[in-house]
């Protein structure tokens, strides 16, 4: 499965980069709630699939404005 791509601002220019989305869920007792948003990990180098921040990737907050 290929990673998705999204536009990212690099040196003042919008350019496509590979991304993945990490969602957050809260579990307690009998209920689980998925938070409307998450953390998008971004491959900062053109053509790279590495999204881990420890290996040169970056992160972006992800907000859900309407659901």
PDBQT receptor file of N, H, CA, C and O in Angstrom, charges set to zero:
ATOM      1  N   UNK A   1       0.841  -1.157   0.000  1.00  0.00    +0.000 N 
ATOM      2  CA  UNK A   1       0.000   0.000   0.000  1.00  0.00    +0.000 C 
ATOM      3  C   UNK A   1       0.898   1.236   0.000  1.00  0.00    +0.000 C 
ATOM      4  O   UNK A   1       1.832   1.321   0.797  1.00  0.00    +0.000 OA
ATOM      5  N   UNK A   2       0.624   2.189  -0.883  1.00  0.00    +0.000 N 
ATOM      6  H   UNK A   2      -0.135   2.120  -1.531  1.00  0.00    +0.000 HD
ATOM      7  CA  UNK A   2       1.406   3.410  -0.949  1.00  0.00    +0.000 C 
ATOM      8  C   UNK A   2       0.879   4.429   0.055  1.00  0.00    +0.000 C 
ATOM      9  O   UNK A   2      -0.309   4.456   0.374  1.00  0.00    +0.000 OA
ATOM     10  N   UNK A   3       1.792   5.266   0.547  1.00  0.00    +0.000 N 
ATOM     11  H   UNK A   3       2.758   5.244   0.288  1.00  0.00    +0.000 HD
ATOM     12  CA  UNK A   3       1.376   6.357   1.422  1.00  0.00    +0.000 C 
ATOM     13  C   UNK A   3       0.634   7.411   0.608  1.00  0.00    +0.000 C 
ATOM     14  O   UNK A   3       0.883   7.574  -0.587  1.00  0.00    +0.000 OA
ATOM     15  N   UNK A   4      -0.269   8.116   1.256  1.00  0.00    +0.000 N 
ATOM     16  H   UNK A   4      -0.472   7.984   2.226  1.00  0.00    +0.000 HD
ATOM     17  CA  UNK A   4      -0.955   9.236   0.625  1.00  0.00    +0.000 C 
ATOM     18  C   UNK A   4       0.012  10.388   0.452  1.00  0.00    +0.000 C 
ATOM     19  O   UNK A   4       1.074  10.416   1.073  1.00  0.00    +0.000 OA
ATOM     20  N   UNK A   5      -0.357  11.339  -0.391  1.00  0.00    +0.000 N 
ATOM     21  H   UNK A   5      -1.220  11.316  -0.895  1.00  0.00    +0.000 HD
ATOM     22  CA  UNK A   5       0.438  12.552  -0.547  1.00  0.00    +0.000 C 
ATOM     23  C   UNK A   5      -0.461  13.750  -0.294  1.00  0.00    +0.000 C 
ATOM     24  O   UNK A   5      -1.669  13.699  -0.526  1.00  0.00    +0.000 OA
ATOM     25  N   UNK A   6       0.140  14.822   0.182  1.00  0.00    +0.000 N 
ATOM     26  H   UNK A   6       1.122  14.865   0.371  1.00  0.00    +0.000 HD
ATOM     27  CA  UNK A   6      -0.584  16.066   0.438  1.00  0.00    +0.000 C 
ATOM     28  C   UNK A   6       0.355  17.224   0.144  1.00  0.00    +0.000 C 
ATOM     29  O   UNK A   6       1.574  17.063   0.199  1.00  0.00    +0.000 OA
ATOM     30  N   UNK A   7      -0.207  18.403  -0.173  1.00  0.00    +0.000 N 
ATOM     31  H   UNK A   7      -1.197  18.533  -0.219  1.00  0.00    +0.000 HD
ATOM     32  CA  UNK A   7       0.653  19.561  -0.399  1.00  0.00    +0.000 C 
ATOM     33  C   UNK A   7       1.257  20.064   0.908  1.00  0.00    +0.000 C 
ATOM     34  O   UNK A   7       0.577  20.158   1.930  1.00  0.00    +0.000 OA
ATOM     35  N   UNK A   8       2.545  20.385   0.853  1.00  0.00    +0.000 N 
ATOM     36  H   UNK A   8       3.097  20.309   0.022  1.00  0.00    +0.000 HD
ATOM     37  CA  UNK A   8       3.280  20.893   2.006  1.00  0.00    +0.000 C 
ATOM     38  C   UNK A   8       4.065  22.115   1.545  1.00  0.00    +0.000 C 
ATOM     39  O   UNK A   8       4.606  22.119   0.440  1.00  0.00    +0.000 OA
ATOM     40  N   UNK A   9       4.132  23.149   2.373  1.00  0.00    +0.000 N 
ATOM     41  H   UNK A   9       3.692  23.146   3.271  1.00  0.00    +0.000 HD
ATOM     42  CA  UNK A   9       4.890  24.348   2.037  1.00  0.00    +0.000 C 
ATOM     43  C   UNK A   9       6.369  24.109   2.328  1.00  0.00    +0.000 C 
ATOM     44  O   UNK A   9       6.744  23.873   3.477  1.00  0.00    +0.000 OA
ATOM     45  N   UNK A  10       7.215  24.168   1.291  1.00  0.00    +0.000 N 
ATOM     46  H   UNK A  10       6.911  24.359   0.358  1.00  0.00    +0.000 HD
ATOM     47  CA  UNK A  10       8.654  23.988   1.417  1.00  0.00    +0.000 C 
ATOM     48  C   UNK A  10       9.331  25.188   0.762  1.00  0.00    +0.000 C 
ATOM     49  O   UNK A  10       9.203  25.388  -0.446  1.00  0.00    +0.000 OA
ATOM     50  N   UNK A  11      10.040  25.977   1.541  1.00  0.00    +0.000 N 
ATOM     51  H   UNK A  11      10.144  25.814   2.522  1.00  0.00    +0.000 HD
ATOM     52  CA  UNK A  11      10.724  27.168   1.032  1.00  0.00    +0.000 C 
ATOM     53  C   UNK A  11       9.787  28.077   0.252  1.00  0.00    +0.000 C 
ATOM     54  O   UNK A  11      10.165  28.622  -0.785  1.00  0.00    +0.000 OA
ATOM     55  N   UNK A  12       8.561  28.243   0.750  1.00  0.00    +0.000 N 
ATOM     56  H   UNK A  12       8.254  27.800   1.593  1.00  0.00    +0.000 HD
ATOM     57  CA  UNK A  12       7.596  29.138   0.132  1.00  0.00    +0.000 C 
ATOM     58  C   UNK A  12       6.873  28.576  -1.079  1.00  0.00    +0.000 C 
ATOM     59  O   UNK A  12       6.138  29.301  -1.749  1.00  0.00    +0.000 OA
ATOM     60  N   UNK A  13       7.069  27.295  -1.371  1.00  0.00    +0.000 N 
ATOM     61  H   UNK A  13       7.666  26.706  -0.826  1.00  0.00    +0.000 HD
ATOM     62  CA  UNK A  13       6.442  26.654  -2.537  1.00  0.00    +0.000 C 
ATOM     63  C   UNK A  13       5.638  25.445  -2.068  1.00  0.00    +0.000 C 
ATOM     64  O   UNK A  13       6.127  24.628  -1.289  1.00  0.00    +0.000 OA
ATOM     65  N   UNK A  14       4.388  25.339  -2.554  1.00  0.00    +0.000 N 
ATOM     66  H   UNK A  14       3.990  26.003  -3.187  1.00  0.00    +0.000 HD
ATOM     67  CA  UNK A  14       3.588  24.159  -2.251  1.00  0.00    +0.000 C 
ATOM     68  C   UNK A  14       4.089  22.992  -3.098  1.00  0.00    +0.000 C 
ATOM     69  O   UNK A  14       4.187  23.098  -4.320  1.00  0.00    +0.000 OA
ATOM     70  N   UNK A  15       4.404  21.888  -2.441  1.00  0.00    +0.000 N 
ATOM     71  H   UNK A  15       4.325  21.802  -1.448  1.00  0.00    +0.000 HD
ATOM     72  CA  UNK A  15       4.954  20.724  -3.128  1.00  0.00    +0.000 C 
ATOM     73  C   UNK A  15       4.385  19.453  -2.493  1.00  0.00    +0.000 C 
ATOM     74  O   UNK A  15       4.150  19.435  -1.285  1.00  0.00    +0.000 OA
ATOM     75  N   UNK A  16       4.158  18.388  -3.272  1.00  0.00    +0.000 N 
ATOM     76  H   UNK A  16       4.349  18.402  -4.253  1.00  0.00    +0.000 HD
ATOM     77  CA  UNK A  16       3.585  17.164  -2.705  1.00  0.00    +0.000 C 
ATOM     78  C   UNK A  16       4.618  16.388  -1.881  1.00  0.00    +0.000 C 
ATOM     79  O   UNK A  16       5.785  16.285  -2.257  1.00  0.00    +0.000 OA
ATOM     80  N   UNK A  17       4.166  15.857  -0.771  1.00  0.00    +0.000 N 
ATOM     81  H   UNK A  17       3.217  15.941  -0.465  1.00  0.00    +0.000 HD
ATOM     82  CA  UNK A  17       5.004  15.009   0.077  1.00  0.00    +0.000 C 
ATOM     83  C   UNK A  17       4.166  13.824   0.562  1.00  0.00    +0.000 C 
ATOM     84  O   UNK A  17       2.953  13.939   0.737  1.00  0.00    +0.000 OA
ATOM     85  N   UNK A  18       4.831  12.685   0.775  1.00  0.00    +0.000 N 
ATOM     86  H   UNK A  18       5.817  12.592   0.632  1.00  0.00    +0.000 HD
ATOM     87  CA  UNK A  18       4.141  11.516   1.324  1.00  0.00    +0.000 C 
ATOM     88  C   UNK A  18       3.801  11.772   2.797  1.00  0.00    +0.000 C 
ATOM     89  O   UNK A  18       4.564  12.404   3.528  1.00  0.00    +0.000 OA
ATOM     90  N   UNK A  19       2.648  11.271   3.205  1.00  0.00    +0.000 N 
ATOM     91  H   UNK A  19       2.028  10.758   2.611  1.00  0.00    +0.000 HD
ATOM     92  CA  UNK A  19       2.170  11.471   4.581  1.00  0.00    +0.000 C 
ATOM     93  C   UNK A  19       1.518  10.196   5.098  1.00  0.00    +0.000 C 
ATOM     94  O   UNK A  19       1.126   9.323   4.324  1.00  0.00    +0.000 OA
ATOM     95  N   UNK A  20       1.410  10.105   6.416  1.00  0.00    +0.000 N 
ATOM     96  H   UNK A  20       1.728  10.814   7.045  1.00  0.00    +0.000 HD
ATOM     97  CA  UNK A  20       0.491   9.154   7.029  1.00  0.00    +0.000 C 
ATOM     98  C   UNK A  20      -0.177   9.850   8.199  1.00  0.00    +0.000 C 
ATOM     99  O   UNK A  20       0.358  10.809   8.754  1.00  0.00    +0.000 OA
ATOM    100  N   UNK A  21      -1.335   9.365   8.564  1.00  0.00    +0.000 N 
ATOM    101  H   UNK A  21      -1.769   8.585   8.113  1.00  0.00    +0.000 HD
ATOM    102  CA  UNK A  21      -2.145   9.995   9.607  1.00  0.00    +0.000 C 
ATOM    103  C   UNK A  21      -2.245   9.069  10.801  1.00  0.00    +0.000 C 
ATOM    104  O   UNK A  21      -2.630   7.908  10.665  1.00  0.00    +0.000 OA
ATOM    105  N   UNK A  22      -1.902   9.578  11.963  1.00  0.00    +0.000 N 
ATOM    106  H   UNK A  22      -1.589  10.522  12.074  1.00  0.00    +0.000 HD
ATOM    107  CA  UNK A  22      -2.052   8.835  13.211  1.00  0.00    +0.000 C 
ATOM    108  C   UNK A  22      -3.233   9.444  13.965  1.00  0.00    +0.000 C 
ATOM    109  O   UNK A  22      -3.197  10.608  14.363  1.00  0.00    +0.000 OA
ATOM    110  N   UNK A  23      -4.260   8.654  14.153  1.00  0.00    +0.000 N 
ATOM    111  H   UNK A  23      -4.290   7.708  13.831  1.00  0.00    +0.000 HD
ATOM    112  CA  UNK A  23      -5.435   9.141  14.881  1.00  0.00    +0.000 C 
ATOM    113  C   UNK A  23      -5.278   8.805  16.358  1.00  0.00    +0.000 C 
ATOM    114  O   UNK A  23      -4.494   7.934  16.735  1.00  0.00    +0.000 OA
ATOM    115  N   UNK A  24      -6.034   9.510  17.177  1.00  0.00    +0.000 N 
ATOM    116  H   UNK A  24      -6.670  10.217  16.870  1.00  0.00    +0.000 HD
ATOM    117  CA  UNK A  24      -5.989   9.287  18.620  1.00  0.00    +0.000 C 
ATOM    118  C   UNK A  24      -7.351   8.810  19.103  1.00  0.00    +0.000 C 
ATOM    119  O   UNK A  24      -8.386   9.352  18.716  1.00  0.00    +0.000 OA
ATOM    120  N   UNK A  25      -7.336   7.797  19.949  1.00  0.00    +0.000 N 
ATOM    121  H   UNK A  25      -6.495   7.357  20.264  1.00  0.00    +0.000 HD
ATOM    122  CA  UNK A  25      -8.560   7.267  20.534  1.00  0.00    +0.000 C 
ATOM    123  C   UNK A  25      -8.369   7.162  22.045  1.00  0.00    +0.000 C 
ATOM    124  O   UNK A  25      -7.284   6.840  22.529  1.00  0.00    +0.000 OA
ATOM    125  N   UNK A  26      -9.434   7.437  22.769  1.00  0.00    +0.000 N 
ATOM    126  H   UNK A  26     -10.316   7.698  22.375  1.00  0.00    +0.000 HD
ATOM    127  CA  UNK A  26      -9.426   7.334  24.226  1.00  0.00    +0.000 C 
ATOM    128  C   UNK A  26     -10.297   6.158  24.626  1.00  0.00    +0.000 C 
ATOM    129  O   UNK A  26     -11.463   6.086  24.240  1.00  0.00    +0.000 OA
ATOM    130  N   UNK A  27      -9.745   5.252  25.386  1.00  0.00    +0.000 N 
ATOM    131  H   UNK A  27      -8.798   5.311  25.699  1.00  0.00    +0.000 HD
ATOM    132  CA  UNK A  27     -10.491   4.082  25.831  1.00  0.00    +0.000 C 
ATOM    133  C   UNK A  27     -10.581   4.103  27.341  1.00  0.00    +0.000 C 
ATOM    134  O   UNK A  27      -9.592   4.320  28.041  1.00  0.00    +0.000 OA
ATOM    135  N   UNK A  28     -11.780   3.876  27.826  1.00  0.00    +0.000 N 
ATOM    136  H   UNK A  28     -12.584   3.700  27.258  1.00  0.00    +0.000 HD
ATOM    137  CA  UNK A  28     -11.985   3.816  29.265  1.00  0.00    +0.000 C 
ATOM    138  C   UNK A  28     -13.244   3.045  29.574  1.00  0.00    +0.000 C 
ATOM    139  O   UNK A  28     -14.311   3.344  29.039  1.00  0.00    +0.000 OA
ATOM    140  N   UNK A  29     -13.126   2.070  30.421  1.00  0.00    +0.000 N 
ATOM    141  H   UNK A  29     -12.259   1.827  30.856  1.00  0.00    +0.000 HD
ATOM    142  CA  UNK A  29     -14.298   1.269  30.764  1.00  0.00    +0.000 C 
ATOM    143  C   UNK A  29     -14.841   0.560  29.544  1.00  0.00    +0.000 C 
ATOM    144  O   UNK A  29     -14.121  -0.178  28.872  1.00  0.00    +0.000 OA
ATOM    145  N   UNK A  30     -16.117   0.785  29.258  1.00  0.00    +0.000 N 
ATOM    146  H   UNK A  30     -16.702   1.385  29.804  1.00  0.00    +0.000 HD
ATOM    147  CA  UNK A  30     -16.791   0.145  28.132  1.00  0.00    +0.000 C 
ATOM    148  C   UNK A  30     -16.808   1.003  26.872  1.00  0.00    +0.000 C 
ATOM    149  O   UNK A  30     -17.317   0.561  25.842  1.00  0.00    +0.000 OA
ATOM    150  N   UNK A  31     -16.261   2.225  26.925  1.00  0.00    +0.000 N 
ATOM    151  H   UNK A  31     -15.847   2.584  27.762  1.00  0.00    +0.000 HD
ATOM    152  CA  UNK A  31     -16.372   3.151  25.800  1.00  0.00    +0.000 C 
ATOM    153  C   UNK A  31     -15.019   3.496  25.188  1.00  0.00    +0.000 C 
ATOM    154  O   UNK A  31     -13.997   3.541  25.873  1.00  0.00    +0.000 OA
ATOM    155  N   UNK A  32     -15.042   3.735  23.886  1.00  0.00    +0.000 N 
ATOM    156  H   UNK A  32     -15.872   3.698  23.330  1.00  0.00    +0.000 HD
ATOM    157  CA  UNK A  32     -13.874   4.232  23.165  1.00  0.00    +0.000 C 
ATOM    158  C   UNK A  32     -14.309   5.440  22.354  1.00  0.00    +0.000 C 
ATOM    159  O   UNK A  32     -15.325   5.390  21.660  1.00  0.00    +0.000 OA
ATOM    160  N   UNK A  33     -13.544   6.533  22.435  1.00  0.00    +0.000 N 
ATOM    161  H   UNK A  33     -12.718   6.573  22.999  1.00  0.00    +0.000 HD
ATOM    162  CA  UNK A  33     -13.857   7.754  21.701  1.00  0.00    +0.000 C 
ATOM    163  C   UNK A  33     -12.690   8.106  20.786  1.00  0.00    +0.000 C 
ATOM    164  O   UNK A  33     -11.545   8.187  21.229  1.00  0.00    +0.000 OA
ATOM    165  N   UNK A  34     -12.989   8.315  19.508  1.00  0.00    +0.000 N 
ATOM    166  H   UNK A  34     -13.920   8.250  19.147  1.00  0.00    +0.000 HD
ATOM    167  CA  UNK A  34     -11.972   8.751  18.550  1.00  0.00    +0.000 C 
ATOM    168  C   UNK A  34     -11.984  10.277  18.538  1.00  0.00    +0.000 C 
ATOM    169  O   UNK A  34     -13.037  10.890  18.365  1.00  0.00    +0.000 OA
ATOM    170  N   UNK A  35     -10.817  10.890  18.723  1.00  0.00    +0.000 N 
ATOM    171  H   UNK A  35      -9.962  10.392  18.864  1.00  0.00    +0.000 HD
ATOM    172  CA  UNK A  35     -10.680  12.340  18.761  1.00  0.00    +0.000 C 
ATOM    173  C   UNK A  35     -10.748  12.895  17.339  1.00  0.00    +0.000 C 
ATOM    174  O   UNK A  35     -10.136  12.323  16.437  1.00  0.00    +0.000 OA
ATOM    175  N   UNK A  36     -11.478  13.999  17.111  1.00  0.00    +0.000 N 
ATOM    176  H   UNK A  36     -11.975  14.464  17.844  1.00  0.00    +0.000 HD
ATOM    177  CA  UNK A  36     -11.579  14.566  15.760  1.00  0.00    +0.000 C 
ATOM    178  C   UNK A  36     -10.311  15.335  15.380  1.00  0.00    +0.000 C 
ATOM    179  O   UNK A  36     -10.265  16.560  15.495  1.00  0.00    +0.000 OA
ATOM    180  N   UNK A  37      -9.323  14.636  14.944  1.00  0.00    +0.000 N 
ATOM    181  H   UNK A  37      -9.361  13.641  14.851  1.00  0.00    +0.000 HD
ATOM    182  CA  UNK A  37      -8.045  15.221  14.552  1.00  0.00    +0.000 C 
ATOM    183  C   UNK A  37      -6.978  14.164  14.725  1.00  0.00    +0.000 C 
ATOM    184  O   UNK A  37      -7.284  12.985  14.905  1.00  0.00    +0.000 OA
ATOM    185  N   UNK A  38      -5.748  14.575  14.671  1.00  0.00    +0.000 N 
ATOM    186  H   UNK A  38      -5.499  15.532  14.525  1.00  0.00    +0.000 HD
ATOM    187  CA  UNK A  38      -4.676  13.607  14.843  1.00  0.00    +0.000 C 
ATOM    188  C   UNK A  38      -3.343  14.230  14.525  1.00  0.00    +0.000 C 
ATOM    189  O   UNK A  38      -3.187  15.450  14.558  1.00  0.00    +0.000 OA
ATOM    190  N   UNK A  39      -2.390  13.392  14.218  1.00  0.00    +0.000 N 
ATOM    191  H   UNK A  39      -2.517  12.400  14.190  1.00  0.00    +0.000 HD
ATOM    192  CA  UNK A  39      -1.046  13.820  13.908  1.00  0.00    +0.000 C 
ATOM    193  C   UNK A  39      -0.690  13.278  12.529  1.00  0.00    +0.000 C 
ATOM    194  O   UNK A  39      -0.714  12.067  12.308  1.00  0.00    +0.000 OA
ATOM    195  N   UNK A  40      -0.363  14.169  11.608  1.00  0.00    +0.000 N 
ATOM    196  H   UNK A  40      -0.344  15.153  11.787  1.00  0.00    +0.000 HD
ATOM    197  CA  UNK A  40       0.064  13.752  10.280  1.00  0.00    +0.000 C 
ATOM    198  C   UNK A  40       1.581  13.751  10.258  1.00  0.00    +0.000 C 
ATOM    199  O   UNK A  40       2.218  14.754  10.580  1.00  0.00    +0.000 OA
ATOM    200  N   UNK A  41       2.150  12.632   9.881  1.00  0.00    +0.000 N 
ATOM    201  H   UNK A  41       1.633  11.817   9.619  1.00  0.00    +0.000 HD
ATOM    202  CA  UNK A  41       3.605  12.538   9.743  1.00  0.00    +0.000 C 
ATOM    203  C   UNK A  41       3.947  12.744   8.272  1.00  0.00    +0.000 C 
ATOM    204  O   UNK A  41       3.269  12.218   7.389  1.00  0.00    +0.000 OA
ATOM    205  N   UNK A  42       5.009  13.520   8.013  1.00  0.00    +0.000 N 
ATOM    206  H   UNK A  42       5.560  13.947   8.730  1.00  0.00    +0.000 HD
ATOM    207  CA  UNK A  42       5.327  13.986   6.665  1.00  0.00    +0.000 C 
ATOM    208  C   UNK A  42       6.748  13.600   6.281  1.00  0.00    +0.000 C 
ATOM    209  O   UNK A  42       7.676  13.768   7.073  1.00  0.00    +0.000 OA
ATOM    210  N   UNK A  43       6.920  13.081   5.066  1.00  0.00    +0.000 N 
ATOM    211  H   UNK A  43       6.167  12.945   4.423  1.00  0.00    +0.000 HD
ATOM    212  CA  UNK A  43       8.254  12.854   4.504  1.00  0.00    +0.000 C 
ATOM    213  C   UNK A  43       8.757  14.199   3.990  1.00  0.00    +0.000 C 
ATOM    214  O   UNK A  43       8.208  14.727   3.023  1.00  0.00    +0.000 OA
ATOM    215  N   UNK A  44       9.778  14.757   4.609  1.00  0.00    +0.000 N 
ATOM    216  H   UNK A  44      10.225  14.328   5.394  1.00  0.00    +0.000 HD
ATOM    217  CA  UNK A  44      10.229  16.101   4.262  1.00  0.00    +0.000 C 
ATOM    218  C   UNK A  44      11.102  16.135   3.007  1.00  0.00    +0.000 C 
ATOM    219  O   UNK A  44      11.214  17.183   2.371  1.00  0.00    +0.000 OA
ATOM    220  N   UNK A  45      11.713  15.030   2.643  1.00  0.00    +0.000 N 
ATOM    221  H   UNK A  45      11.622  14.179   3.160  1.00  0.00    +0.000 HD
ATOM    222  CA  UNK A  45      12.550  14.993   1.435  1.00  0.00    +0.000 C 
ATOM    223  C   UNK A  45      11.702  14.546   0.245  1.00  0.00    +0.000 C 
ATOM    224  O   UNK A  45      10.907  13.613   0.359  1.00  0.00    +0.000 OA
ATOM    225  N   UNK A  46      11.871  15.207  -0.884  1.00  0.00    +0.000 N 
ATOM    226  H   UNK A  46      12.517  15.965  -0.978  1.00  0.00    +0.000 HD
ATOM    227  CA  UNK A  46      11.106  14.878  -2.081  1.00  0.00    +0.000 C 
ATOM    228  C   UNK A  46      11.314  13.420  -2.474  1.00  0.00    +0.000 C 
ATOM    229  O   UNK A  46      12.448  12.949  -2.567  1.00  0.00    +0.000 OA
ATOM    230  N   UNK A  47      10.207  12.705  -2.705  1.00  0.00    +0.000 N 
ATOM    231  H   UNK A  47       9.286  13.087  -2.629  1.00  0.00    +0.000 HD
ATOM    232  CA  UNK A  47      10.257  11.308  -3.103  1.00  0.00    +0.000 C 
ATOM    233  C   UNK A  47      10.457  10.325  -1.963  1.00  0.00    +0.000 C 
ATOM    234  O   UNK A  47      10.328   9.119  -2.168  1.00  0.00    +0.000 OA
ATOM    235  N   UNK A  48      10.769  10.806  -0.769  1.00  0.00    +0.000 N 
ATOM    236  H   UNK A  48      10.874  11.787  -0.602  1.00  0.00    +0.000 HD
ATOM    237  CA  UNK A  48      11.023   9.928   0.368  1.00  0.00    +0.000 C 
ATOM    238  C   UNK A  48       9.721   9.361   0.919  1.00  0.00    +0.000 C 
ATOM    239  O   UNK A  48       8.681  10.019   0.893  1.00  0.00    +0.000 OA
ATOM    240  N   UNK A  49       9.793   8.142   1.413  1.00  0.00    +0.000 N 
ATOM    241  H   UNK A  49      10.638   7.607   1.434  1.00  0.00    +0.000 HD
ATOM    242  CA  UNK A  49       8.664   7.524   2.113  1.00  0.00    +0.000 C 
ATOM    243  C   UNK A  49       8.863   7.543   3.618  1.00  0.00    +0.000 C 
ATOM    244  O   UNK A  49       8.007   7.063   4.361  1.00  0.00    +0.000 OA
ATOM    245  N   UNK A  50       9.993   8.098   4.082  1.00  0.00    +0.000 N 
ATOM    246  H   UNK A  50      10.689   8.488   3.479  1.00  0.00    +0.000 HD
ATOM    247  CA  UNK A  50      10.308   8.127   5.512  1.00  0.00    +0.000 C 
ATOM    248  C   UNK A  50       9.542   9.267   6.170  1.00  0.00    +0.000 C 
ATOM    249  O   UNK A  50       9.790  10.441   5.893  1.00  0.00    +0.000 OA
ATOM    250  N   UNK A  51       8.610   8.908   7.043  1.00  0.00    +0.000 N 
ATOM    251  H   UNK A  51       8.408   7.955   7.269  1.00  0.00    +0.000 HD
ATOM    252  CA  UNK A  51       7.821   9.910   7.747  1.00  0.00    +0.000 C 
ATOM    253  C   UNK A  51       8.196  10.017   9.226  1.00  0.00    +0.000 C 
ATOM    254  O   UNK A  51       7.682  10.884   9.933  1.00  0.00    +0.000 OA
ATOM    255  N   UNK A  52       9.087   9.145   9.697  1.00  0.00    +0.000 N 
ATOM    256  H   UNK A  52       9.505   8.441   9.123  1.00  0.00    +0.000 HD
ATOM    257  CA  UNK A  52       9.494   9.179  11.106  1.00  0.00    +0.000 C 
ATOM    258  C   UNK A  52      10.346  10.407  11.375  1.00  0.00    +0.000 C 
ATOM    259  O   UNK A  52      11.308  10.663  10.651  1.00  0.00    +0.000 OA
ATOM    260  N   UNK A  53      10.009  11.168  12.405  1.00  0.00    +0.000 N 
ATOM    261  H   UNK A  53       9.228  10.961  12.994  1.00  0.00    +0.000 HD
ATOM    262  CA  UNK A  53      10.760  12.386  12.715  1.00  0.00    +0.000 C 
ATOM    263  C   UNK A  53      12.204  12.080  13.110  1.00  0.00    +0.000 C 
ATOM    264  O   UNK A  53      13.083  12.916  12.904  1.00  0.00    +0.000 OA
ATOM    265  N   UNK A  54      12.461  10.913  13.666  1.00  0.00    +0.000 N 
ATOM    266  H   UNK A  54      11.747  10.234  13.833  1.00  0.00    +0.000 HD
ATOM    267  CA  UNK A  54      13.818  10.554  14.066  1.00  0.00    +0.000 C 
ATOM    268  C   UNK A  54      14.708  10.243  12.857  1.00  0.00    +0.000 C 
ATOM    269  O   UNK A  54      15.926  10.133  12.993  1.00  0.00    +0.000 OA
ATOM    270  N   UNK A  55      14.093  10.101  11.666  1.00  0.00    +0.000 N 
ATOM    271  H   UNK A  55      13.103  10.190  11.556  1.00  0.00    +0.000 HD
ATOM    272  CA  UNK A  55      14.857   9.781  10.460  1.00  0.00    +0.000 C 
ATOM    273  C   UNK A  55      14.653  10.822   9.362  1.00  0.00    +0.000 C 
ATOM    274  O   UNK A  55      14.758  10.505   8.177  1.00  0.00    +0.000 OA
ATOM    275  N   UNK A  56      14.363  12.053   9.748  1.00  0.00    +0.000 N 
ATOM    276  H   UNK A  56      14.278  12.311  10.711  1.00  0.00    +0.000 HD
ATOM    277  CA  UNK A  56      14.259  13.134   8.769  1.00  0.00    +0.000 C 
ATOM    278  C   UNK A  56      12.856  13.518   8.362  1.00  0.00    +0.000 C 
ATOM    279  O   UNK A  56      12.683  14.412   7.534  1.00  0.00    +0.000 OA
ATOM    280  N   UNK A  57      11.857  12.873   8.914  1.00  0.00    +0.000 N 
ATOM    281  H   UNK A  57      11.998  12.147   9.586  1.00  0.00    +0.000 HD
ATOM    282  CA  UNK A  57      10.477  13.240   8.616  1.00  0.00    +0.000 C 
ATOM    283  C   UNK A  57      10.020  14.377   9.514  1.00  0.00    +0.000 C 
ATOM    284  O   UNK A  57      10.743  14.794  10.419  1.00  0.00    +0.000 OA
ATOM    285  N   UNK A  58       8.836  14.870   9.264  1.00  0.00    +0.000 N 
ATOM    286  H   UNK A  58       8.248  14.532   8.529  1.00  0.00    +0.000 HD
ATOM    287  CA  UNK A  58       8.279  15.948  10.068  1.00  0.00    +0.000 C 
ATOM    288  C   UNK A  58       6.863  15.612  10.493  1.00  0.00    +0.000 C 
ATOM    289  O   UNK A  58       6.338  14.555  10.143  1.00  0.00    +0.000 OA
ATOM    290  N   UNK A  59       6.248  16.501  11.241  1.00  0.00    +0.000 N 
ATOM    291  H   UNK A  59       6.674  17.359  11.525  1.00  0.00    +0.000 HD
ATOM    292  CA  UNK A  59       4.879  16.289  11.702  1.00  0.00    +0.000 C 
ATOM    293  C   UNK A  59       4.057  17.548  11.486  1.00  0.00    +0.000 C 
ATOM    294  O   UNK A  59       4.583  18.660  11.460  1.00  0.00    +0.000 OA
ATOM    295  N   UNK A  60       2.766  17.350  11.334  1.00  0.00    +0.000 N 
ATOM    296  H   UNK A  60       2.338  16.446  11.355  1.00  0.00    +0.000 HD
ATOM    297  CA  UNK A  60       1.811  18.439  11.198  1.00  0.00    +0.000 C 
ATOM    298  C   UNK A  60       0.595  18.089  12.040  1.00  0.00    +0.000 C 
ATOM    299  O   UNK A  60       0.157  16.939  12.049  1.00  0.00    +0.000 OA
ATOM    300  N   UNK A  61       0.045  19.076  12.749  1.00  0.00    +0.000 N 
ATOM    301  H   UNK A  61       0.401  20.010  12.741  1.00  0.00    +0.000 HD
ATOM    302  CA  UNK A  61      -1.236  18.862  13.415  1.00  0.00    +0.000 C 
ATOM    303  C   UNK A  61      -2.311  18.695  12.356  1.00  0.00    +0.000 C 
ATOM    304  O   UNK A  61      -2.249  19.313  11.293  1.00  0.00    +0.000 OA
ATOM    305  N   UNK A  62      -3.283  17.869  12.643  1.00  0.00    +0.000 N 
ATOM    306  H   UNK A  62      -3.334  17.366  13.506  1.00  0.00    +0.000 HD
ATOM    307  CA  UNK A  62      -4.403  17.656  11.733  1.00  0.00    +0.000 C 
ATOM    308  C   UNK A  62      -5.690  17.947  12.482  1.00  0.00    +0.000 C 
ATOM    309  O   UNK A  62      -5.957  17.348  13.524  1.00  0.00    +0.000 OA
ATOM    310  N   UNK A  63      -6.482  18.859  11.958  1.00  0.00    +0.000 N 
ATOM    311  H   UNK A  63      -6.266  19.345  11.111  1.00  0.00    +0.000 HD
ATOM    312  CA  UNK A  63      -7.723  19.267  12.596  1.00  0.00    +0.000 C 
ATOM    313  C   UNK A  63      -8.909  18.900  11.721  1.00  0.00    +0.000 C 
ATOM    314  O   UNK A  63      -8.843  19.029  10.498  1.00  0.00    +0.000 OA
ATOM    315  N   UNK A  64      -9.990  18.443  12.336  1.00  0.00    +0.000 N 
ATOM    316  H   UNK A  64     -10.044  18.338  13.329  1.00  0.00    +0.000 HD
ATOM    317  CA  UNK A  64     -11.245  18.196  11.645  1.00  0.00    +0.000 C 
ATOM    318  C   UNK A  64     -12.152  19.370  11.977  1.00  0.00    +0.000 C 
ATOM    319  O   UNK A  64     -12.544  19.551  13.130  1.00  0.00    +0.000 OA
ATOM    320  N   UNK A  65     -12.488  20.170  10.965  1.00  0.00    +0.000 N 
ATOM    321  H   UNK A  65     -12.170  20.023  10.028  1.00  0.00    +0.000 HD
ATOM    322  CA  UNK A  65     -13.248  21.387  11.198  1.00  0.00    +0.000 C 
ATOM    323  C   UNK A  65     -14.746  21.145  11.268  1.00  0.00    +0.000 C 
ATOM    324  O   UNK A  65     -15.468  21.900  11.920  1.00  0.00    +0.000 OA
ATOM    325  N   UNK A  66     -15.217  20.103  10.604  1.00  0.00    +0.000 N 
ATOM    326  H   UNK A  66     -14.631  19.491  10.074  1.00  0.00    +0.000 HD
ATOM    327  CA  UNK A  66     -16.648  19.818  10.601  1.00  0.00    +0.000 C 
ATOM    328  C   UNK A  66     -16.812  18.321  10.403  1.00  0.00    +0.000 C 
ATOM    329  O   UNK A  66     -16.138  17.723   9.565  1.00  0.00    +0.000 OA
ATOM    330  N   UNK A  67     -17.690  17.727  11.159  1.00  0.00    +0.000 N 
ATOM    331  H   UNK A  67     -18.238  18.213  11.840  1.00  0.00    +0.000 HD
ATOM    332  CA  UNK A  67     -17.899  16.299  10.978  1.00  0.00    +0.000 C 
ATOM    333  C   UNK A  67     -19.347  15.967  10.902  1.00  0.00    +0.000 C 
ATOM    334  O   UNK A  67     -19.706  14.799  10.749  1.00  0.00    +0.000 OA
TER     335      UNK A  67
